Amino acid sequence: MKVNVEIDMTPDEFRKAMGLPDVQPLQEELMRRIQEQMEAGVEGYDALSLLKPFVSQSFDSVNTYQKMMMDLMSSYGKSS
């Protein structure tokens, strides 16, 4: 027996259904800071250093989540 379930939802609806946080304000703030530094002509700025205050505590969980998603995608379609 084969059952297919198709769910039609927007990315925002999916994020809410999965309980993921809304990171749009964070992204907007980071882009604003990066743009300010680029416009100021700061040499040697590191965009990753701008992320550290926001996500330094959760890098491990982000890496774990990414690994889990990659494992799920790589096992998709393989028979058990």
Order of alpha helices (4+ residues) and beta strands (2+ residues): alpha-alpha-alpha-alpha
